[in-house]
Amino acid sequence: MGKKKKVVLKKQMIFNVISIIMVLSIGFYYLGRLIYYKIDSEKEIVYSDLLAKRLIEEDYSNIYNNERELSYVNGIYRYVGDVEYNHVKYKGFLWRVVRINEDNSVTLITEDSISSLSYSGSLQNYILAWLNEKKEKNTGIFEKSLETKQNELLNTKMCNDVFSELELAGCFEPNSELKIGILSVYDYLEANANESYLNNGTRFWTSNSSDETNAWFVAEDGRLSFDSYTNKYGIRPVITISGDKKILDGNGTADSPYILEDKKVSTLENAYVGSYLTFNDSLWKIVSKEEEKIKIVSEECIKDENGECISKYYSRYSNEIDIDGEELMDYLNHEYYQSIKQKEFMVTGKFYTGTYSLTENNYRTCFDYTHQLSVGFLSAAEIFAYEMPNTFLMTTSPNNNLSIYSVSENYGLYENMVTEELNIRPAIYLKASISIESGDGTYLAPYQLGGTK
């Protein structure tokens, strides 16, 4: 019995030793893994500084927490859903990345509509002419504003398919002849349509027609519908750039977009169109640039001493320019002008007073006539003209000298009688040589002006 008991005790001791060793081994293993993951998690992830590669790398880093925002189909990466990390600041505009193409190029769309145009029966005739610079006069209004170098913009693939049912939407007839286009229905649907970042709560045209007289657009609620070519809806330009552009700063959010340029801005001459600045104690935006002068438009209506928008009628008799009468242009170029501080920064400049026909829909006629003024408004075909509702434009009807166009309540074009009272959004010219003391030209940090050089 004693010998048998010793054997049992010996076996029990061996079992206990093995158990302790196993427990310690498992403990050391998981402790080691914990230390490894802690050290690994504390390592700073180093991403590529090249745009396309960074976008893909950062998306793949979210594979384990199921927060990926890019889909990959047929060699193309697309952002899908209500994503936040695809903002890019480029050439003065805020863009969203739509896709990374098979050739590693990156296609972008502006966050907001920058103008309002008619489809006009032929996309090539007006919208694309307004976007792309051609040999014809008054084309490439948008392309010129970007101030791109030769070959800096790549050709953008557009889908021009014609269909009357969304189930038939596709990109079976791609067109890559131009550098700047507009969004296709196919791209909108692939991004998850109204539940995507592309739904910005405004109306804008797509590149697709539904028949010979109607084209598809995105409505305020994000739904797709089609309407007559003659209607004016928002224009959101689409461009394509090299995926090898370097990211200099930012994390892709709206507050910190990817920065692709290190442009030194010491004077207004160097600033981009779309940049914000402070002048006369209020916020303004650069609309266009000419030799030795820049055109800016106020981000606020003219206000009275109580901070309320001033409403005035344009004229009692006609839509002709009269700066020496008792009409609106007289008020702007005398009383309002005298109220401006630092008038020494201002110069007279060209204001477009051409006509626009609601039947012909040719935006180029808006630039046919000009007046040299100290203060005026934007024309119906200029960038940023439709950002403030119930304000005057300088464009008139060719058939009625008692009417003048304005920005409607829903940010479209509206024909008013000259005796209608509206708010006033002034535009002026400043010397391009004015120095910039601080700010980065964004809405939250507008340029602060110094003296002239």
C-alpha positions in Angstrom: 0.0 0.0 0.0 2.8 2.4 0.9 4.5 1.8 -2.4 1.3 2.3 -4.4 0.7 5.6 -2.5 4.1 6.8 -3.4 3.5 6.1 -7.1 0.2 8.1 -7.0 1.9 11.0 -5.2 4.7 11.0 -7.7 2.2 11.0 -10.6 0.2 13.8 -9.0 3.5 15.9 -8.6 4.4 15.4 -12.2 0.9 16.4 -13.3 1.0 19.5 -11.1 4.5 20.5 -12.4 3.3 20.0 -16.0 0.2 22.0 -15.3 2.2 24.9 -13.8 4.6 24.8 -16.7 1.6 24.9 -19.2 -0.1 27.8 -17.3 3.2 29.7 -17.2 3.8 29.1 -20.9 0.4 30.3 -21.8 0.8 33.3 -19.6 4.2 34.2 -20.9 2.9 33.7 -24.5 -0.1 36.1 -24.1 2.0 38.5 -22.1 4.5 38.5 -24.9 1.7 39.1 -27.4 0.3 41.9 -25.3 3.7 43.6 -25.1 4.2 43.1 -28.9 0.9 44.5 -29.8 1.3 47.4 -27.4 4.7 48.3 -28.9 3.4 47.7 -32.4 0.3 49.9 -31.8 2.5 52.7 -30.5 4.6 52.7 -33.7 3.7 55.6 -35.9 2.3 54.3 -39.2 4.2 55.9 -42.0 2.1 56.4 -45.2 3.2 57.3 -48.6 3.3 61.0 -49.5 2.0 60.3 -53.0 -1.7 61.1 -53.3 -3.1 57.8 -54.9 -0.9 55.5 -52.8 -1.8 57.4 -49.6 -5.5 57.1 -50.3 -5.3 53.4 -50.9 -2.9 52.7 -47.9 -5.1 54.7 -45.4 -8.2 52.9 -46.6 -6.6 49.5 -46.2 -5.4 50.4 -42.7 -9.2 50.3 -41.7 -9.7 46.8 -42.9 -9.8 45.3 -39.4 -12.3 47.8 -38.0 -14.6 47.6 -41.0 -14.5 51.3 -41.8 -13.2 51.0 -45.4 -14.5 53.7 -47.7 -13.0 52.6 -51.1 -14.4 49.8 -53.3 -12.2 48.1 -55.9 -13.8 47.0 -59.1 -12.2 46.4 -62.5 -9.0 48.2 -61.5 -10.7 51.3 -60.2 -10.9 52.4 -56.6 -14.1 54.4 -55.8 -15.2 56.2 -52.7 -18.6 54.9 -51.6 -21.1 56.3 -49.1 -21.0 59.3 -46.8 -17.2 59.4 -46.5 -15.2 62.1 -44.8 -11.6 61.5 -45.7 -11.5 62.4 -49.4 -11.1 66.2 -49.3 -8.4 67.8 -51.4 -7.4 71.5 -51.6 -6.1 72.2 -55.0 -5.8 75.4 -57.1 -7.9 77.4 -54.6 -10.9 75.1 -54.6 -12.0 72.3 -52.2 -12.5 69.0 -54.0 -13.7 65.5 -53.2 -11.9 62.4 -54.6 -14.3 60.4 -56.7 -12.0 57.6 -57.9 -8.5 56.4 -58.4 -8.2 55.2 -62.0 -6.5 52.2 -63.5 -3.5 54.4 -64.6 -3.1 55.7 -61.0 -4.6 59.1 -61.9 -7.1 60.6 -59.5 -10.4 62.1 -60.5 -11.8 65.0 -58.4 -15.1 66.9 -58.2 -15.6 70.3 -56.5 -17.4 70.2 -53.2 -19.9 72.9 -54.3 -21.4 74.1 -57.5 -19.5 77.1 -58.8 -21.9 78.4 -61.4 -25.3 77.7 -62.9 -25.8 77.0 -66.6 -28.2 75.6 -69.1 -27.6 72.3 -70.8 -28.6 74.1 -74.0 -29.4 71.2 -76.2 -25.7 70.2 -76.6 -23.4 69.7 -73.7 -20.4 70.4 -75.9 -21.8 73.8 -76.9 -22.0 75.6 -73.5 -21.3 73.7 -70.3 -18.0 72.2 -71.6 -17.1 75.4 -73.4 -17.5 77.3 -70.1 -15.3 74.7 -68.4 -12.6 74.2 -71.0 -10.5 76.8 -72.8 -10.8 76.6 -76.6 -9.9 78.9 -79.4 -13.3 80.6 -79.3 -13.7 83.8 -77.3 -15.1 83.6 -73.8 -14.5 79.9 -73.3 -12.7 78.1 -70.5 -13.9 80.5 -67.8 -13.3 77.8 -65.2 -10.1 76.4 -66.6 -8.5 79.9 -66.7 -9.3 80.3 -63.0 -7.2 77.3 -62.1 -4.0 78.8 -63.5 -2.7 75.3 -64.3 0.5 74.6 -66.1 0.6 72.8 -69.4 -0.3 69.1 -69.0 -0.9 69.6 -65.3 -4.5 68.5 -65.9 -5.0 65.1 -67.4 -7.9 64.3 -69.7 -11.1 63.3 -67.7 -13.2 60.3 -68.7 -16.9 61.4 -69.1 -19.9 59.1 -69.6 -22.2 60.6 -72.3 -24.7 57.7 -72.5 -28.3 58.6 -73.2 -31.0 56.6 -71.3 -34.4 57.3 -69.9 -34.4 54.7 -67.1 -31.9 54.6 -64.3 -31.7 50.8 -64.6 -30.0 51.5 -68.0 -27.4 53.8 -66.6 -23.8 52.9 -67.5 -20.6 54.1 -69.1 -20.7 52.4 -72.4 -19.8 55.5 -74.4 -16.9 57.1 -72.5 -15.4 60.3 -73.8 -11.9 61.4 -72.8 -11.2 64.3 -75.2 -11.4 67.1 -72.6 -9.7 67.9 -69.4 -12.7 69.2 -67.4 -16.1 67.6 -67.3 -19.1 67.0 -65.0 -20.2 64.0 -63.0 -22.0 61.1 -64.8 -25.0 59.3 -63.4 -23.0 56.2 -63.4 -20.3 57.7 -61.1 -23.1 59.1 -58.8 -24.8 55.7 -58.5 -21.5 53.8 -58.0 -20.8 56.2 -55.0 -24.2 55.2 -53.5 -26.1 58.1 -54.9 -28.1 60.2 -52.4 -26.5 58.4 -49.4 -23.0 59.4 -50.6 -20.7 62.4 -50.2 -21.7 63.5 -53.7 -25.1 64.5 -52.4 -24.4 68.1 -51.2 -28.0 69.3 -50.9 -28.0 71.3 -54.2 -29.2 70.8 -57.8 -26.5 70.1 -60.3 -26.3 68.7 -63.9 -24.9 65.3 -64.7 -23.2 64.5 -68.1 -26.1 62.3 -69.3 -29.1 63.1 -71.4 -32.4 61.2 -71.2 -33.5 62.2 -74.7 -33.1 65.0 -77.2 -34.5 67.7 -75.0 -33.9 66.6 -71.4 -30.9 65.8 -69.2 -30.3 64.1 -65.9 -29.6 66.2 -62.8 -29.2 65.6 -59.0 -31.9 67.3 -56.9 -31.6 68.9 -53.5 -32.6 65.7 -51.8 -30.1 63.7 -53.8 -32.6 62.0 -56.1 -31.9 61.7 -59.8 -34.3 63.1 -62.3 -34.3 64.7 -65.7 -35.4 68.1 -66.9 -35.4 70.4 -69.9 -32.1 71.4 -71.4 -33.1 75.1 -71.1 -33.2 75.0 -67.3 -30.2 76.3 -65.4 -28.7 74.1 -62.7 -25.5 74.0 -60.8 -22.1 73.1 -62.4 -19.7 71.0 -60.3 -16.5 70.6 -62.4 -14.7 67.3 -62.5 -10.9 67.1 -63.2 -8.2 64.4 -63.3 -4.7 64.8 -61.9 -1.7 62.7 -61.5 -1.8 60.3 -58.6 1.9 61.0 -58.0 1.3 64.5 -56.7 2.8 64.8 -53.3 0.6 65.4 -50.2 2.2 68.3 -48.2 -0.2 68.5 -45.4 -3.7 67.5 -44.2 -5.6 64.3 -43.3 -8.4 64.4 -45.9 -11.1 65.9 -43.7 -13.1 69.0 -44.6 -11.2 71.0 -41.9 -7.8 69.6 -42.9 -8.0 68.6 -46.6 -5.0 67.1 -48.3 -2.8 70.0 -49.5 -1.0 69.4 -52.8 0.7 72.7 -53.4 3.2 74.8 -51.5 2.5 78.1 -53.3 4.0 81.2 -51.8 1.4 83.9 -51.6 2.9 87.3 -50.7 0.6 89.5 -52.8 -2.9 89.3 -54.2 -1.3 88.6 -57.6 -0.2 85.2 -56.3 -3.5 84.3 -54.7 -5.8 81.7 -56.3 -9.3 82.4 -57.5 -11.7 81.2 -54.8 -9.4 82.5 -52.0 -11.0 84.5 -49.2 -9.8 87.9 -47.9 -10.8 90.6 -45.5 -11.5 94.0 -46.9 -13.6 96.9 -45.5 -14.1 94.9 -42.3 -16.0 92.1 -44.2 -15.3 88.9 -46.0 -14.7 88.8 -49.8 -13.8 86.2 -52.4 -11.5 86.4 -55.4 -13.6 85.9 -58.6 -11.0 86.5 -61.4 -7.6 88.0 -62.1 -6.5 90.5 -64.7 -3.2 92.1 -65.3 -2.4 94.2 -62.3 -5.8 93.9 -60.8 -8.1 91.3 -59.3 -11.9 91.1 -59.0 -13.5 90.3 -55.7 -17.1 89.8 -54.6 -18.5 90.3 -51.1 -19.7 87.3 -49.1 -22.2 89.6 -47.4 -25.0 91.8 -48.6 -24.6 95.6 -48.0 -26.0 96.3 -44.6 -27.3 99.3 -42.7 -26.2 100.4 -39.3 -28.5 97.8 -37.7 -26.8 94.9 -39.6 -29.8 94.4 -41.8 -29.5 93.9 -45.6 -30.2 97.0 -47.6 -32.8 96.5 -50.3 -33.0 98.8 -53.3 -34.6 98.8 -56.8 -32.2 98.9 -59.8 -33.9 101.7 -61.6 -37.2 103.4 -62.2 -37.0 103.4 -66.0 -34.5 100.9 -67.6 -31.7 98.5 -67.1 -29.1 100.8 -68.6 -26.1 101.7 -66.5 -26.4 105.2 -65.0 -23.9 106.2 -62.3 -25.0 109.8 -62.1 -28.7 109.5 -61.6 -30.7 108.5 -58.5 -30.5 104.8 -59.2 -28.7 101.8 -57.7 -25.5 102.2 -59.7 -25.3 105.8 -58.6 -25.6 104.7 -55.0 -22.9 102.1 -55.4 -20.4 104.3 -57.2 -20.8 107.3 -54.9 -22.4 106.8 -51.5 -21.3 103.2 -51.0 -17.9 103.8 -52.6 -17.2 106.7 -50.2 -18.0 104.5 -47.2 -15.3 102.0 -48.1 -12.1 102.2 -46.1 -8.7 102.0 -47.8 -10.0 103.2 -51.1 -6.4 103.6 -52.2 -6.4 99.8 -52.7 -9.2 100.0 -55.2 -9.1 100.5 -59.0 -11.9 100.8 -61.6 -12.4 97.6 -63.6 -14.4 95.8 -66.2 -18.0 94.7 -65.4 -19.9 92.6 -67.8 -23.2 94.1 -68.8 -24.1 91.8 -71.8 -27.5 90.1 -72.3 -28.7 86.6 -71.8 -31.6 84.9 -73.7 -33.7 82.3 -71.9 -34.5 80.8 -75.3 -31.0 80.6 -76.8 -29.2 80.0 -73.5 -25.8 81.1 -74.8 -23.8 82.2 -71.8 -21.2 83.9 -74.0 -23.5 86.9 -74.7 -23.2 87.8 -71.0 -19.6 89.0 -71.9 -20.6 91.0 -75.0 -20.6 94.5 -73.3 -18.6 96.0 -70.5 -18.6 99.1 -68.3 -15.6 100.5 -66.4 -16.9 101.0 -62.8 -15.6 101.3 -59.3 -18.4 99.1 -57.9 -20.8 96.7 -59.6 -22.1 93.1 -59.5 -21.2 89.8 -61.1 -22.6 88.7 -64.4 -24.8 85.6 -64.8 -21.8 83.7 -66.4 -19.1 84.4 -63.8 -17.8 82.0 -61.2 -19.6 82.3 -57.8 -22.4 84.4 -59.2 -25.1 82.3 -57.6 -24.0 82.0 -54.0 -26.3 84.7 -52.5 -30.1 84.6 -53.2 -32.3 87.7 -53.9 -29.4 89.8 -55.2 -28.8 91.6 -58.5 -26.7 90.4 -61.4 -25.4 92.7 -64.1 -26.9 90.7 -67.0 -30.0 91.9 -68.8 -32.6 90.5 -71.2 -32.1 91.3 -74.9 -35.8 91.7 -75.4 -36.8 93.8 -72.4 -35.0 96.9 -71.2 -37.2 97.0 -68.1 -35.9 93.8 -66.7 -32.6 92.6 -65.1 -31.5 89.2 -63.9 -31.0 88.2 -60.3 -30.2 85.2 -58.2 -33.5 83.5 -57.1 -34.5 82.2 -53.7 -33.3 78.7 -54.8 -30.0 80.0 -56.2 -31.0 80.0 -59.8 -31.5 82.7 -62.5 -34.5 84.9 -62.3 -35.7 87.8 -64.5 -36.9 90.7 -62.4 -38.4 94.1 -63.3 -35.9 96.9 -62.6 -38.3 98.4 -60.1 -38.1 95.2 -57.9 -36.3 95.8 -54.6 -33.5 93.3 -53.9 -30.4 92.9 -51.7 -27.0 94.0 -53.0 -23.9 91.9 -53.3 -21.1 94.2 -54.5 -18.1 93.4 -56.5 -15.0 95.6 -56.9 -11.4 95.5 -58.2 -8.3 95.7 -56.0 -4.7 96.3 -57.0 -2.9 93.0 -57.5 0.2 94.4 -55.8 -1.4 94.6 -52.4 0.7 92.6 -49.9 -0.7 89.8 -47.8 0.3 90.0 -44.1 -1.4 86.8 -42.7 -4.0 84.2 -43.3 -4.1 81.2 -45.7 -7.0 82.3 -47.9 -9.5 79.9 -46.4 -12.9 80.8 -45.1 -11.7 80.5 -41.5 -8.4 82.2 -42.1 -8.9 84.7 -44.9 -6.0 86.8 -46.2 -5.3 90.0 -44.2 -4.1 92.8 -46.5 -1.1 95.0 -45.9 0.1 97.8 -48.1 0.8 98.0 -51.9 4.2 97.0 -53.3 
